Amino acid sequence: VAPVTTVTRRMDTTNLAVSFLRVIRSEWIKFRSLQSNWITMLSAVVLMIGIGGISAWFLSDTISSGGDGFGDSTDPTTTSLSGMMLAQIVLGIVGVLVMTSEFATGMIRSSFAAVPTRLPVLGAKAVVVTGVTFLVMLPTMFASFFLGQVIIGSELNASLGDDGVLRAIIGSAAYLTAIALLGLGLGSILRQATGAIGTVFALLLIAPGLLGLVLPASADELLNYLPSNAGSAFTSIGSTEALLSPAVGALVVLGWVAAFLGVAAVLLKRRDA
């Protein structure tokens, strides 16, 4: 009787890695080829620097007129980065459209046909959104900060060596990147741009004020766990006594992102394209 030969095949992890890299490359090509992505990203840059500069001018004008700035919340770094309030909405929209635009055009079917497991598509989109948003917003934060300090003048301006300044600048870029990822998750969950954009707007701008009105005073601390308030814990330098610590705030924001992307991943596997 001839001996039976057993052939053991090893999984080629290199091919798996290359496969995911190809998906990332494909998503990058799709992202960069859409002019609307860059226009929206540029809008966030303009809002960030423009509003920061205007806020810095108001602060400088108030101080030069003998006022005390913006009261207890006066901080030159936070003032120069104040454009983040609107920039976060714009970047949330970027994340939403990265996913919903493919559902709207039907291109998502081609993406899933090329990658039947589907999750690498979501992962690759997350990698592209993370890389582009952070690399664009980090220099934008520095530009907004330096412009603001020039406008404010030597009486109150801050420097990079001051306590918390670098944390606020880098943290702001990281926070906006997280919001773009949150938008990506919402876009994947809802698959429809209007609803997802409306949810981003409500979650970031409407919910903090509305819940502050309807919740009892004893529950006010819960508001710190909303994305925008948690983000303020590590992007602001002024009076933050009512906020979470910077580390806890960062973990809360990451938790929101993980929750939305996690739900998106589950639904992506279960639903039809």
C-alpha positions in Angstrom: 0.0 0.0 0.0 1.5 3.3 -1.0 2.0 5.8 1.8 -0.5 8.6 2.1 1.1 12.0 1.7 -0.4 14.8 3.6 0.2 18.3 2.3 -0.2 21.1 4.7 -0.9 24.5 3.3 -0.1 27.6 5.2 -2.2 30.6 5.0 -0.3 33.3 3.1 -0.7 36.3 5.4 1.4 38.4 3.0 -1.4 38.1 0.4 -4.0 39.1 3.0 -2.0 42.1 4.0 -1.4 43.1 0.3 -5.1 42.6 -0.3 -6.1 45.1 2.4 -3.4 47.5 1.1 -5.0 47.3 -2.3 -8.4 48.1 -0.8 -6.9 51.1 0.9 -5.3 52.2 -2.3 -8.6 51.8 -4.1 -10.4 53.9 -1.5 -7.7 56.6 -1.6 -8.1 56.8 -5.4 -11.9 57.2 -5.0 -11.5 59.8 -2.3 -9.0 62.0 -4.1 -10.8 61.8 -7.4 -14.0 63.4 -6.0 -13.6 67.2 -6.2 -16.4 67.7 -3.6 -14.3 66.0 -0.9 -11.5 68.5 -1.3 -13.9 71.5 -1.5 -15.6 70.3 1.7 -12.2 69.8 3.3 -11.1 73.3 2.2 -14.3 74.7 3.7 -13.3 73.2 7.1 -9.8 74.8 6.8 -11.3 78.2 5.9 -13.8 78.1 8.7 -11.2 77.0 11.2 -8.7 79.7 10.4 -11.3 82.4 9.6 -13.4 82.0 12.7 -10.4 81.7 14.9 -8.9 84.9 13.5 -12.2 86.8 13.9 -12.6 85.5 17.5 -9.0 86.6 18.2 -9.7 90.0 16.8 -12.8 90.4 19.0 -10.7 89.4 22.1 -7.9 91.8 21.2 -10.4 94.6 20.6 -12.2 93.9 23.9 -8.9 94.0 25.9 -7.6 97.1 24.1 -10.9 98.8 25.0 -10.4 98.1 28.7 -12.5 95.0 29.0 -11.6 91.6 30.5 -11.8 89.7 27.3 -14.5 86.9 27.3 -14.7 86.7 31.1 -13.7 83.5 32.8 -13.5 81.7 29.5 -10.8 84.0 28.1 -8.0 81.9 26.8 -5.9 82.9 23.8 -5.4 79.3 22.6 -9.0 78.2 22.9 -10.1 81.5 21.2 -7.8 81.0 18.2 -9.2 77.4 17.8 -12.8 78.4 18.2 -13.5 77.7 14.5 -13.7 74.0 15.5 -17.4 74.4 16.4 -18.4 74.7 12.8 -15.4 72.8 11.3 -16.6 69.7 13.1 -19.9 69.7 11.3 -18.1 70.1 7.9 -15.7 67.2 8.7 -18.6 65.1 9.9 -20.2 65.7 6.5 -17.0 64.6 4.8 -17.2 61.3 6.7 -20.9 60.8 5.9 -20.4 61.4 2.1 -17.5 59.0 1.8 -20.0 56.2 2.4 -23.4 57.6 1.4 -22.1 58.7 -2.0 -21.4 55.1 -3.0 -24.8 54.0 -1.8 -26.4 56.8 -3.8 -24.6 55.9 -7.0 -24.7 52.1 -6.6 -20.9 52.0 -6.7 -21.0 50.2 -3.3 -22.1 47.1 -5.1 -18.9 47.0 -7.2 -16.9 47.6 -4.0 -18.6 44.7 -2.3 -18.3 42.5 -5.4 -14.5 43.1 -5.4 -14.3 42.6 -1.6 -17.1 40.1 -0.6 -16.2 40.2 3.1 -17.2 43.9 3.1 -15.5 44.8 6.3 -12.2 45.6 4.6 -14.0 48.3 2.6 -15.2 50.0 5.8 -11.8 49.6 7.3 -10.0 51.1 4.3 -12.4 54.0 4.2 -11.7 54.6 7.9 -7.9 54.6 7.2 -8.3 57.0 4.4 -10.6 59.4 6.3 -8.3 59.3 9.3 -5.1 59.9 7.3 -6.5 62.7 5.2 -8.4 64.5 7.9 -5.5 64.5 10.5 -2.9 65.4 7.9 -5.0 68.4 6.7 -6.2 69.6 10.1 -3.0 69.4 12.1 -1.2 72.1 10.1 -4.5 74.0 10.0 -4.6 74.0 13.8 -1.1 75.3 14.0 -1.9 78.0 11.4 -5.1 79.0 13.3 -3.1 79.2 16.6 -0.3 81.3 15.3 -2.6 83.7 13.4 -4.7 84.1 16.5 -1.7 84.9 18.7 -0.5 87.5 16.2 -3.9 89.2 16.2 -4.3 89.0 20.0 -1.0 90.7 20.5 1.7 90.4 23.2 -0.6 91.4 26.1 -2.3 88.0 26.3 -1.0 85.7 23.6 0.2 82.2 24.3 3.2 80.2 23.0 3.7 76.5 22.2 5.6 76.0 25.4 2.8 77.1 27.6 1.0 74.5 29.6 -1.6 72.6 27.6 -1.1 74.5 24.3 0.4 71.6 22.3 -2.2 69.2 23.8 -5.0 71.5 22.7 -3.6 71.9 19.2 -2.9 68.3 18.5 -6.0 67.2 20.4 -8.2 69.5 18.2 -6.9 67.8 15.1 -7.4 64.4 16.6 -11.0 65.4 17.7 -11.9 66.6 14.3 -10.5 63.3 12.8 -12.7 61.4 15.2 -15.8 63.4 14.2 -15.1 62.5 10.5 -14.9 58.8 11.5 -18.2 59.2 13.5 -19.7 60.6 10.3 -18.4 57.7 8.3 -20.1 55.3 10.8 -23.4 57.2 10.6 -23.2 57.2 6.8 -22.8 53.5 6.8 -25.6 52.9 9.3 -28.2 55.2 7.7 -27.0 55.0 4.0 -28.7 58.2 3.3 -26.8 61.6 3.3 -29.6 63.8 4.6 -30.5 61.7 7.6 -26.8 61.1 8.5 -25.8 64.8 8.2 -28.8 65.8 10.3 -27.8 63.3 13.0 -24.3 64.7 13.0 -25.6 68.2 13.4 -28.1 67.2 16.1 -25.6 65.2 18.1 -22.8 67.8 18.1 -24.7 71.1 18.3 -28.3 70.5 19.3 -28.1 67.7 21.8 -25.9 69.5 24.4 -28.1 72.5 24.7 -31.4 70.6 24.4 -30.5 68.0 27.0 -29.2 70.7 29.3 -32.7 72.2 29.3 -34.8 69.0 29.7 -32.6 67.0 32.1 -32.7 67.7 35.8 -29.7 69.5 37.4 -28.6 66.3 39.0 -28.0 64.7 35.6 -26.0 67.6 34.2 -22.8 65.6 34.5 -24.1 63.2 31.9 -23.8 66.0 29.3 -20.0 65.7 29.7 -20.2 62.4 27.9 -21.6 63.8 24.7 -19.0 63.9 21.9 -18.6 67.7 21.7 -18.4 68.2 25.5 -16.0 65.2 25.9 -13.8 66.7 23.1 -13.7 70.1 24.9 -12.0 68.3 27.8 -8.8 67.8 25.8 -9.1 70.7 23.2 -9.7 73.6 25.7 -7.4 75.3 28.1 -9.7 77.7 29.8 -12.0 77.0 32.7 -12.7 73.2 32.5 -13.7 72.4 36.0 -17.1 71.1 34.9 -15.5 68.9 32.2 -13.9 65.5 32.2 -10.2 65.1 32.5 -8.4 65.3 29.1 -7.6 61.6 29.1 -11.1 60.5 30.0 -12.5 63.0 27.4 -10.4 61.4 24.7 -11.5 57.9 25.7 -15.1 58.9 25.6 -14.8 60.4 22.1 -13.0 57.2 21.0 -15.8 55.2 22.5 -18.4 57.1 20.5 -16.4 56.4 17.3 -15.9 52.8 18.1 -19.7 52.4 18.8 -20.8 53.9 15.5 -18.2 52.0 13.5 -19.0 48.8 15.3 -22.7 49.1 14.6 -21.8 50.0 11.0 -19.7 46.9 10.7 -22.4 44.6 12.0 -25.0 46.1 9.7 -22.7 46.0 6.7 -22.4 42.3 7.1 -26.1 41.6 7.6 -27.8 43.9 5.1 -28.0 43.8 1.4 -26.1 46.4 -0.6 
